[in-house]
Amino acid sequence: MKTLIVFYSYEGSTKFIAQTIANEIGADILEIKPEKEMQSHGFMKYIWGGRQATMKAKPTLLPFDKNPADYDLIIIGTPVWAFNMAPPIRSFLAQIKLTNKKIALFCCHEGSPGKTLENMENKLQRNEIIGKMDFMKVVAQKDNNTKKAKEWIKQINII
């Protein structure tokens, strides 16, 4: 099964999980990048990022180097912003019309996934969702989250 991991990562946690999964199953990776990345850090990133997520912003994305339509299984990962998916993933899901694909979803957060996975699933109704997982405090609990990501992949029968 040809597998693609699509993700957006602002500070690296989602990228870490995406790379861990890709290394485990030999998947291709597509990192989503907005044309204009948010420049806020520290506390202000929560204000600006939360505002974008709450307003359901859809930033313009840089061109992709892989076509998701060419893959059988697509694993989509996002950080949680204001209890929802990050705006670049919202843009991806609006831009790429995925149908009849096997899809697995994951998110990374520091406290609560909110309705992130549910909202992502709602945007992918013409697909088969084969697994969902959230990863908390990826940087602080790197070893535990690495193990959790590898176990999750086994549970959804990807390898």
C-alpha positions in Angstrom: 0.0 0.0 0.0 1.5 3.4 -1.1 1.4 5.7 2.0 1.8 9.4 2.4 2.1 11.3 5.6 0.8 14.9 5.3 1.4 17.3 8.1 1.9 20.8 9.2 4.2 21.6 12.2 4.8 25.0 13.7 7.4 24.2 16.3 8.4 20.6 15.4 6.2 18.3 17.5 3.9 17.2 14.7 6.9 16.9 12.4 8.6 14.6 14.9 5.6 12.3 15.1 5.2 12.3 11.3 8.9 11.4 10.8 8.6 8.7 13.5 5.7 7.1 11.7 7.3 7.5 8.2 10.5 5.8 9.4 8.5 2.9 10.9 6.5 2.1 7.8 8.6 3.6 5.0 6.0 6.2 4.0 6.6 9.3 1.9 6.2 12.7 3.6 4.5 15.9 2.5 5.1 18.9 4.8 2.4 21.5 4.3 3.7 25.1 4.4 1.8 28.3 4.2 3.1 31.1 1.9 3.2 33.4 4.9 4.1 31.6 8.2 2.9 33.1 11.5 5.9 34.9 13.0 4.7 35.1 16.6 6.5 33.1 19.4 6.0 32.8 23.1 2.6 33.8 24.5 1.7 35.8 21.3 1.7 32.7 19.2 -1.4 31.5 21.2 -3.1 34.8 20.5 -2.4 34.9 16.8 -2.7 31.2 16.2 -5.8 30.9 18.3 -7.4 33.8 16.4 -6.6 32.1 13.0 -8.0 28.8 14.2 -11.1 30.3 15.7 -11.8 32.3 12.5 -11.3 29.2 10.4 -8.6 30.8 8.4 -7.4 29.1 5.2 -3.9 30.4 4.4 -2.5 30.0 0.9 -0.2 27.1 0.7 3.1 26.6 -1.1 3.0 24.1 -3.9 3.1 20.4 -3.0 6.0 18.2 -4.1 3.7 15.1 -4.0 0.2 14.4 -5.2 -2.0 12.9 -2.5 -4.2 11.4 -5.2 -1.3 9.0 -6.0 -1.5 7.3 -2.6 -3.7 4.6 -1.1 -3.3 5.5 2.5 -2.9 9.1 3.7 -2.0 9.9 7.3 -2.7 13.5 8.2 -1.2 15.3 11.2 -1.7 18.7 12.8 -0.9 20.6 15.9 -3.9 21.7 18.0 -4.6 25.4 17.9 -7.6 26.6 20.0 -8.9 23.0 20.3 -8.9 22.6 16.5 -6.7 21.8 13.5 -4.1 24.4 12.4 -5.2 26.6 9.6 -2.7 25.2 7.0 -4.3 21.7 7.5 -7.7 23.3 7.0 -6.4 24.8 3.8 -5.1 21.4 2.7 -8.4 19.7 3.4 -10.3 22.4 1.4 -7.9 22.4 -1.5 -7.4 18.6 -2.0 -10.6 16.7 -2.5 -9.8 13.2 -1.2 -12.2 10.4 -1.9 -12.1 6.7 -1.4 -8.9 6.8 0.5 -7.9 5.1 3.7 -7.1 7.9 6.1 -5.5 8.0 9.6 -5.5 11.2 11.6 -3.3 12.5 14.4 -2.8 15.6 16.4 -0.2 17.0 18.8 -1.1 19.2 21.8 0.0 20.4 25.2 -3.2 19.7 27.1 -6.3 18.8 25.1 -7.1 17.7 21.6 -10.5 19.4 21.8 -12.5 18.5 18.7 -9.5 18.5 16.3 -9.8 14.9 15.1 -13.6 15.0 14.9 -13.4 18.2 12.8 -10.8 16.7 10.5 -12.9 13.5 10.1 -15.9 15.7 9.2 -14.0 17.2 6.3 -13.1 13.7 5.0 -16.5 12.0 4.8 -16.0 10.2 1.5 -13.0 8.3 2.9 -12.5 5.4 5.3 -11.0 6.7 8.6 -8.9 3.7 9.9 -7.4 5.4 12.9 -7.2 8.5 15.1 -4.6 9.3 17.7 -3.6 12.3 19.8 -0.1 12.9 21.2 0.3 15.1 24.3 3.5 17.0 25.3 5.6 15.5 22.4 8.8 17.3 23.3 8.6 16.7 27.1 7.6 13.0 26.6 9.5 12.1 23.5 10.3 8.5 24.4 6.7 7.8 25.4 5.3 9.4 22.3 7.7 7.6 20.0 6.5 4.3 21.5 2.9 5.4 21.3 3.2 6.3 17.6 4.8 3.0 16.7 2.1 1.0 18.6 -0.6 3.1 17.0 0.6 2.2 13.5 0.6 -1.5 14.4 -2.9 -1.2 15.8 -4.3 0.2 12.6 -2.7 -2.6 10.6 -0.5 -0.4 8.4 2.5 -2.7 8.8 
